Amino acid sequence: MDPQLIASPGATSPRWPGQLAAIDVGSNSFRLEIAQVHEGVYRRIDYLKETVRLGAGLDPDGRLTEEAAQRGLACLARFAQRLRGFDGHQVRAVATQTLREARNRERA
């Protein structure tokens, strides 16, 4: 995810101090979980899940279709809206099987 989408322009400190976010780019669903961390204890404060069906978007050659890529990017754009004000170091994303195996994953 582009750090420009999640960082506040010109911000010197995060808008949401003590919060961390994780994005799971799954084959069927994308998930965003946000937690408040205090004294080493994580408390979930937000959870978003969208069915994207990225895995259904692989063509016979193992390439992610443009339609599937657009569904994924649209979801990530909505997640980025929720993450506005987070600094890049507060957010981590992981991609699961479909994106790792897509032959055109660098472009997708």
PAZAPA-4460 file (N, C-alpha, C; in steps of 0.05 Angstrom, whole numbers, plus 32768, in hexadecimal, padded with zeros to 4 digits):
% residues 108
    n_x    n_y    n_z   ca_x   ca_y   ca_z    c_x    c_y    c_z   seq   type   mol
   8011   7FE9   8000   8000   8000   8000   8012   8019   8000     1      M     A
   800A   802C   7FF1   801A   8045   7FEE   8019   8054   8009     2      D     A
   8030   805A   8015   8030   8068   802F   8022   8084   802D     3      P     A
   8022   8090   8015   8015   80A9   8012   7FF7   80A7   8017     4      Q     A
   7FEB   8090   8013   7FCF   808D   8018   7FC8   808C   8035     5      L     A
   7FDB   8085   8046   7FD5   8081   8062   7FE1   8096   8074     6      I     A
   7FF4   80A5   806A   8001   80B9   807B   7FF4   80D5   8077     7      A     A
   7FF1   80E4   808C   7FE7   80FF   8089   7FFC   8111   807D     8      S     A
   7FF5   8120   8069   8009   8132   805D   8014   8145   8071     9      P     A
   802F   8146   8073   803C   8159   8085   803A   8152   80A2    10      G     A
   802F   813C   80A9   802C   8135   80C5   8048   812D   80D1    11      A     A
   804D   8136   80EA   8066   812F   80F7   8062   8118   810A    12      T     A
   8049   8113   8112   8044   80FC   8123   8029   80F0   811B    13      S     A
   8025   80D6   8120   800C   80C9   8117   7FF4   80D6   8124    14      P     A
   7FDF   80D6   8115   7FC5   80DF   811F   7FBA   80CC   8134    15      R     A
   7FC1   80B3   8131   7FB6   809E   8142   7FCD   8090   8151    16      W     A
   7FDA   809E   8164   7FF0   8092   8173   7FE7   8079   8182    17      P     A
   7FF9   8066   8183   7FF3   804D   8192   7FE1   803A   8184    18      G     A
   7FDA   8040   816B   7FC9   802E   815B   7FDA   8021   8145    19      Q     A
   7FD4   8008   8140   7FE0   7FF9   812B   7FCA   7FED   8119    20      L     A
   7FD1   7FE9   8100   7FBD   7FDE   80ED   7FCA   7FC7   80DD    21      A     A
   7FBB   7FB3   80D7   7FC3   7F9C   80C7   7FAF   7F98   80B1    22      A     A
   7FBA   7F94   8098   7FA9   7F8E   8081   7FB0   7F72   8077    23      I     A
   7F9B   7F62   8075   7F9F   7F47   806A   7F92   7F46   804E    24      D     A
   7FA3   7F44   803A   7F9A   7F43   801E   7F96   7F25   8017    25      V     A
   7F7E   7F1C   801C   7F78   7EFF   8019   7F6E   7EF8   7FFD    26      G     A
   7F6C   7EDF   7FF8   7F62   7ED5   7FDE   7F44   7EDA   7FDB    27      S     A
   7F35   7EDA   7FF0   7F19   7EDF   7FEF   7F11   7EFA   7FFA    28      N     A
   7F1C   7F00   8012   7F15   7F19   801F   7F2E   7F29   8027    29      S     A
   7F2B   7F43   8029   7F3F   7F55   8034   7F35   7F5D   804F    30      F     A
   7F48   7F5F   8062   7F40   7F66   807D   7F53   7F7D   8087    31      R     A
   7F47   7F8E   8097   7F57   7FA3   80A4   7F50   7FA2   80C1    32      L     A
   7F64   7FA0   80D2   7F60   7F9F   80EF   7F72   7FB5   80FB    33      E     A
   7F65   7FC5   810C   7F73   7FDB   811A   7F72   7FD5   8138    34      I     A
   7F89   7FD9   8145   7F8A   7FD4   8162   7F98   7FEB   816F    35      A     A
   7F90   7FF0   8188   7F9D   8003   819A   7FB0   7FF3   81AB    36      Q     A
   7FC9   7FFC   81AC   7FDD   7FEF   81BC   7FE3   8000   81D4    37      V     A
   7FE0   7FF4   81EC   7FE6   8003   8205   7FF4   7FEF   8218    38      H     A
   800D   7FF6   821F   801D   7FE6   8231   801E   7FC9   8228    39      E     A
   8022   7FC5   820E   8026   7FAB   8203   800C   7F9B   81FF    40      G     A
   7FF5   7FA7   8204   7FDC   7F99   8201   7FCE   7FA4   81E8    41      V     A
   7FC5   7F93   81D6   7FB7   7F9B   81BE   7F98   7F99   81C3    42      Y     A
   7F8A   7FAE   81BC   7F6D   7FAD   81BE   7F61   7FB5   81A3    43      R     A
   7F52   7FA3   8197   7F46   7FA9   817C   7F33   7FC0   817F    44      R     A
   7F36   7FD4   816D   7F24   7FEA   816D   7F14   7FED   8153    45      I     A
   7F1D   7FDF   813D   7F0E   7FDF   8124   7F15   7FC7   8114    46      D     A
   7F02   7FBD   8105   7F06   7FA6   80F3   7EF4   7FA9   80DB    47      Y     A
   7F01   7FA8   80C4   7EF2   7FAA   80AB   7EF9   7F91   809A    48      L     A
   7EE5   7F87   808C   7EE9   7F70   807B   7ED8   7F74   8061    49      K     A
   7EE5   7F6F   804B   7ED7   7F71   8031   7EDD   7F58   8020    50      E     A
   7EC8   7F4D   8014   7ECB   7F37   8002   7ED4   7F42   7FE7    51      T     A
   7EEC   7F3A   7FDE   7EF8   7F44   7FC6   7EFA   7F2E   7FB0    52      V     A
   7EFC   7F16   7FB9   7EFF   7EFE   7FA7   7F16   7F01   7F94    53      R     A
   7F2D   7F08   7F9F   7F45   7F0B   7F8F   7F4C   7EF0   7F82    54      L     A
   7F49   7EDA   7F91   7F50   7EC0   7F86   7F40   7EB8   7F6E    55      G     A
   7F27   7EC1   7F6C   7F16   7EBB   7F55   7F1F   7ECB   7F3D    56      A     A
   7F32   7EDE   7F41   7F3B   7EEF   7F2B   7F54   7EE6   7F1D    57      G     A
   7F5D   7ECD   7F23   7F75   7EC3   7F14   7F6C   7EB6   7EFA    58      L     A
   7F78   7EBE   7EE4   7F71   7EB1   7ECB   7F80   7E97   7EC8    59      D     A
   7F7B   7E88   7EB2   7F88   7E6E   7EAE   7FA6   7E6E   7EAE    60      P     A
   7FB2   7E86   7EA7   7FCF   7E89   7EA6   7FDA   7E91   7EC2    61      D     A
   7FC9   7E93   7ED6   7FD3   7E9A   7EF0   7FD7   7EB8   7EF4    62      G     A
   7FCA   7EC8   7EE3   7FCC   7EE5   7EE5   7FB3   7EF0   7EF2    63      R     A
   7FB6   7F04   7F02   7FA0   7F12   7F0F   7F92   7F23   7EF9    64      L     A
   7F78   7F21   7EF6   7F6A   7F30   7EE2   7F68   7F4E   7EEB    65      T     A
   7F65   7F5F   7ED8   7F62   7F7C   7EDE   7F4A   7F81   7EF0    66      E     A
   7F34   7F73   7EEB   7F1C   7F76   7EFC   7F22   7F6F   7F19    67      E     A
   7F2F   7F59   7F1D   7F36   7F51   7F39   7F49   7F65   7F46    68      A     A
   7F5C   7F6E   7F37   7F6F   7F81   7F41   7F61   7F9B   7F49    69      A     A
   7F4E   7FA4   7F39   7F3E   7FBC   7F3F   7F2D   7FB9   7F58    70      Q     A
   7F22   7FA1   7F5C   7F12   7F9C   7F74   7F24   7F9E   7F8D    71      R     A
   7F3C   7F92   7F8B   7F4F   7F94   7FA1   7F58   7FB0   7FA6    72      G     A
   7F5F   7FBF   7F92   7F68   7FDA   7F95   7F52   7FEC   7FA1    73      L     A
   7F39   7FE8   7F98   7F23   7FF7   7FA3   7F1F   7FF2   7FC1    74      A     A
   7F22   7FD9   7FC9   7F20   7FD3   7FE5   7F37   7FE0   7FF5    75      C     A
   7F4F   7FDE   7FEA   7F66   7FEA   7FF8   7F63   8009   7FFA    76      L     A
   7F56   8015   7FE6   7F51   8032   7FE7   7F3E   8038   7FFE    77      A     A
   7F2A   8027   8002   7F17   802C   8018   7F25   8028   8033    78      R     A
   7F37   8014   8035   7F46   8010   804D   7F58   8028   8052    79      F     A
   7F64   8033   803D   7F76   804A   8040   7F66   8062   804B    80      A     A
   7F4D   8065   8044   7F3D   807B   8050   7F3B   8077   806E    81      Q     A
   7F37   805F   8077   7F35   805A   8093   7F4F   805E   80A1    82      R     A
   7F65   805A   8093   7F80   805C   809E   7F8C   8079   809C    83      L     A
   7F7C   808B   8092   7F86   80A6   808F   7F90   80B1   80AA    84      R     A
   7FA8   80BB   80AA   7FB5   80C5   80C2   7FC8   80B1   80CF    85      G     A
   7FC8   8098   80C6   7FDB   8085   80D0   7FF5   8089   80C2    86      F     A
   800B   8087   80D0   8026   8087   80C4   802B   806B   80B8    87      D     A
   803D   806A   80A4   8043   8051   8098   804D   803C   80AB    88      G     A
   805C   8043   80C0   8066   802F   80D3   8050   8023   80E4    89      H     A
   8038   802E   80E3   8022   8024   80F3   8012   800F   80E4    90      Q     A
   8018   800A   80CB   8007   7FF9   80BA   8018   7FE3   80AD    91      V     A
   800E   7FCB   80AE   801B   7FB5   80A0   8006   7FA6   808F    92      R     A
   800F   7F9C   8078   7FFD   7F8D   8067   800B   7F73   805F    93      A     A
   7FFB   7F5E   805C   8005   7F44   8053   7FF2   7F3B   803D    94      V     A
   7FFE   7F2E   8029   7FEE   7F22   8013   7FEF   7F04   8016    95      A     A
   7FD8   7EF7   8012   7FD7   7EDA   8014   7FDA   7ECE   7FF8    96      T     A
   7FD4   7EB5   7FF6   7FDA   7EA4   7FDF   7FD6   7EAF   7FC3    97      Q     A
   7FBF   7EBA   7FBE   7FB9   7EC2   7FA2   7FCC   7ED7   7F98    98      T     A
   7FD0   7EEC   7FA8   7FE2   7F01   7F9F   7FFF   7EF8   7F9D    99      L     A
   8007   7EE7   7FAF   8023   7EDC   7FAE   8027   7ECC   7F95   100      R     A
   8013   7EBD   7F8C   8016   7EAC   7F75   800F   7EB8   7F5A   101      E     A
   8002   7ECF   7F5A   7FFB   7EDC   7F41   8014   7EE2   7F31   102      A     A
   8014   7EDA   7F18   802C   7EDE   7F07   8031   7EFB   7F01   103      R     A
   801D   7F0C   7F03   8020   7F29   7EFF   801D   7F39   7F19   104      N     A
   8025   7F2D   7F2F   8021   7F3A   7F49   8030   7F55   7F4C   105      R     A
   8046   7F59   7F3E   8054   7F72   7F40   8044   7F89   7F34   106      E     A
   8034   7F83   7F20   8023   7F97   7F13   8008   7F99   7F1F   107      R     A
   7FFF   7F84   7F2C   7FE3   7F84   7F37   7FE1   7F96   7F4F   108      A     A
***
